[in-house]
Amino acid sequence: MTELQQHQHHIKLADESLQKQTTTLNLGPTHPATHGVFQNILEIDGERVMEATPTIGYIHRAFEKIAERRPYYQVTPLTDRLNYCSSPINNMGWHMTIEKLLGVKTPKRVDYLRVIIMELSRIADHLVCNSVIGVDTGALTVFTYVFQQREAIYEIFEEVCGSRLTTNIGRVGGFERNFSAVSFTKLHAFMETFPKVLKEFENLLDRNRIFMDRCVGAGPISAERALSYGFTGPNLRATGVDYDVRVAQPYCSYEDFDFKIPVGSAGDVYDRYLVRNGEMWQSYSIIKQAIEKIEKIEKEFPEQKDVFYAKEADRFHLPPKEDVYTKMEALIYHFKMVMGEIDAPAGEVYHAVEGGNGELGFYLVSDGGRTPYRLHFRRPCFIYYQAYPEMIKGGLLSDAIIALSSLNVIAGELDA
């Protein structure tokens, strides 16, 4: 090799050593910024995300297989552990699925009470999601502030059913017991204070220059790509598609309510934030209408004040405790229910509700026994997470964090 060739060879080696090299970064499963037990293996060039490989399976609990060995009413606590930020919606969705199988029609008062609980759950869910986006952009104050309202909602749940986070609220055909006067007192107190708090929350973030610079254009997805993945809920509506299960396939008398479907256009973090804020205002309006409808029913038909479940679903409803202690028939039915000895008719049904983060569906196959023959949960988070690599590719590492926050991926639902 001549002296010139040697010199050129050294220059080539030097050039190769100066070429950019990517770094492999494990984001999760225990990193606090992932907001759940899931992993992303990122290939980054400096701060720029080049590739992303999502991994699930860290808390798989086999709910669908467990459900095949449980009586129908004992499946309710399993649904609690899906999206635990709005578990009452999961509970109601499961109960309505069984009611569809049984052919049970619930009274209007029961429907309106369910609507109140589900819309309170939606507000609680969106408060967590949007305030966490604030935390991930450096605005911790908004998180601590709105959690006071989330606490007020949980106090209402606690008064209705005795639980707060994983509520096991309601029963097939309605509720375990009627709403107490204290429940309505706490509900009215929440309705009085919430609008002011939500308005202040919006004032702190909506036009905040730092917040907007971090969120606008981060983690975008087009309407076409969102639909091809199977997006639903706020993440789909942020792209401009106005699909909402409550309107497209009304359940629980949602057709009786007047409300709008907030939509975005860019499908980025900022639009998802705005859509959820808009939905909280709409949920507030729906709750207000539900309260008025219940008051109207009770005024016109005073006997309806004691209606909290459908009589057709008696065999799936635990008798009052005082009857269990004093009446043989009630004791027998209590025993049969607790021991899972109530058969359901054979059939195949699918029922979906508009969950806090999208369409939550229950596909149930019954062979006429005491437990589901097959049960599948349609979990919206499982679908969103598949699109996550595409949404963050080419963006910054900091954008990958807030994009995940804005998708509202709940690990319990992702990996059921």
Residue, then its C-alpha position, 0 to 999 in steps of 0.5 A: m500500500t502506497e503512502l497516499q493509499q494509507h493516508q486515504h485509508h486513515i481518512k476513511l476510518a476517521d469519517e466512519s468513526l464520526q458518523k452518527q450512531t443510534t442508541t437503544l433506550n429502554l423506556g419502561p416497564t418501570h420508568p415513572a414516565t410510562h404511567g403503567v407497566f409496559q415497555n418501549i424499546l427506543e432507537i434514538d439518534g440524540e433526542r430523535v426517536m428513529e424506531a420504537t418497539p412496544t412490549i406488553g405482558y408485564i401484568h397479564r392476569a388472564f381475566e377472560k379465562i378466569a371469567e369462564r370459571r366464575p358466575y356472571y355476577q362475580v365477573t364484575p370485579l374483573t371489569d373493575r381492573l380494566n380501566y381503573c380510572s373509570s371502573p363504574i363504566n366497565n361495570m355498567g357495560w358488563h351488566m348491560t351485556i348480561e341484560k341483553l342476553l337475558g332480554v331485561k329492560t331497565p326502568k328509566r330511573v335506573d337508566y338515568l342513575r346509571v348515566i349519572i355514575m358513568e358521566l361522573s366516571r368519564i369526568a374523573d378519567h379525563l381529569v386524570c389524563n389531562s392533568v397528567i399531560g400537564v405534569d409531563t409538560g412541567a405543570l404539576t399545579v394543575f394535577t394537584y388542583v383538579f384531584q380535589q374534584r376527582e376526590a369529590i366524585y369518589e366520595i359520591f361513589e363511596e356513598v352509593c356503593g361503599s367503594r372508590l377506585t375499583t367500585n363493583i358498583g351496580r348489579v344486573g338490572g340496576f343497582e344493589r341499593n337505592f341512592s341515599a339522600v347523602s348521595f344526592t347532597k354530595l352530587h349537588a355539591f359537586m355540580e355547584t363547584f365543578p364548572k368553576v374549577l374546570k374553567e380555571f383548569e382551562n385558563l391555566l393550560d389552554r393558551n399557556r405558551i409553554f404547554m402549547d409549544r410542547c403539545v401542538g404537533a406532538g404525537p400526531i395521527s391522521a383520521e385515516r390511519a386512526l380508523s385503520y388501526g381501530f381507534t375510538g373515543p377521544n383519540l379518534r375524535a381528536t382526528g376529526v371523526d365524530y364517532d361516539v357509541r352513545v350516539a351511534q348505538p344508544y344504550c341506557s337511554y342516552e337518546d333522551f339527552d341533548f349533548k354534542i360530540p367535541v372533535g379536533s382536526a390535527g390528531d395531536v396531543y393538544d387536540r386530544y387534550l382539548v377534546r377531553n376538556g370539551e367532553m367534561w363540559q358535555s358530561y356535566s351537561i348530561i348529568k345536569q339533565a339526568i338529575e332533572k329527568i329523575e326529579k321529574i319522574e319522582k314528581e309525577f310518579p312518587e312510587q318511582k323513588d324506590v325503583f333502583y333495579a329491574k324486577e325482571a332481573d330478580r334472580f340475579h339480584l341479592p335479596p335485602k339482608e333483612d329478608v335473608y334473615t327472616k324469610m326462607e325463600a330469600l335465604i335460598y336465593h341468596f345462597k344460590m346466587v353466592m354459590g353461583e347456581i343461577d343459569a343464564p340462557a344460551g346465546e351470543v351477544y356483543h355490547a359496547v359502551e363509550g368508556g373513558n378512553g374509547e369503545l369498551g365492548f363485551y363479546l359474550v357466548s353463553d352455553g346456557g350454564r352458570t358461567p360464560y362459555r367465552l368472554h372477550f373484552r374489547r379494550p381500546c388501549f390495546i389498539y392505541y398502543q399498537a399505533y404508538p411507534e408510528m406516532i412518535k417516530g421522528g419526534l423527540l424523546s420528550d414528545a414520546i412521553i406526552a404522546l403516551s400520556s395523551l393516549n391514556v393507555i391504562a396498563g390494566e386494560l391494555d394487558a387484561 
